[in-house]
């Protein structure tokens, strides 16, 4: 008969083996690696890609919850950008406003890459107004006319693969006002402005609004579940979907990330609680600067695309300067939710004095700073999955 010590030892070995298998199966130690991350390495493409070549940079753009809500139809002399409205955030984005911000981000990368590869690129956004809960069929968001030109490499093109959303803690270091003015000047236009909040009192007020909006979101069961379905945890799930918010990109340290991979998934309620705690104790508490992108009409389709292009350009500029950035757009998401439900809206009123611009509407809120840790890459779908020749929408 085996001794009790041998039985215990054998059981312990089985437990360790099981934990080891789960760690391997969930990708606990191979963070942000494998096929879903290959597009970050192939972002320049080759001449063999033809007119599709700029799309390798386009698919690395920011998008809400990494939904990657784009399709591209390539024809001689043009690329049509479609909103893939099936890849939506539901109650989180009832007007598909943030979806169009993400499309604008992709268009900005596309334009930078096209010019770097010797093409001219003229963006012709679709005009129209964003409506509540449109159908799932793709619709044309913009047409990018391509032509022959001289290669012109904007420094922002070179940092495209280095730009990542950083949800971790930022250092307690101020950002010079002159640098903020330069960032604002680089993206401002007739229909778009940016307001930076660097004063301690203004940051405290902005942080309180962001936290209050987060509390309202997680108390809304529909918004909570629509957000949770884009959370990706284990390796199999990430490899299958190649999108969504992963544990690696949550801003947690390496030990917490590994633990989050090995332990059972948190579920929607506990994930929401972690998000609220991170928003209160990390995101708003360590922000050096908050920013607001303002437009004339946040539900104008072309202005939403313009705002997305501005955010991508700003984030790339910040990356080039060694700064980290993260969207914190919960207050504007609640503005949309309240309008959808016909409720009084306190968040638009709270943002108005912070924005300090009558006649302008906030469409995007974010933070800037110098990060304590480098952000990891997010998964990306391959180019062949998003190029649909001849795609047409209603």
Secondary structure, DSSP 8 states (H G I E B T S, - for coil): ---HHHHHHHHHHHHHHHHHHHHHHTTSSSTT-SGGGGGGTSTT--GGGGGGTTHHHHTTS--GGG---EEEEEETTEEEEEE-TTS--GGGGTT-HHHHHHHHHHHHHHHHHHHHTTEEEEEEE---B--TT--SS-EEEEEEEEEE------HHHHTGGG-----S-B-S----HHHHHHHHHHH-BTTEEEEEE-SHHHHHHHHHHHHHHHHHHHH-HHHHHHHHTTEE-SHHHHHHH--SEESTTS---HHHHHHHHHS---HHHHHHHHHHHHIIIIITTS-SEEEEEEES-TTBHHHHHHHHHHHHHHHHHHHHTT-EEEE--HHHHHHHHHHHHT---SHHHHHHHHHT-TT-EEEEEEEEE-BSS---------GGGTB-TT----
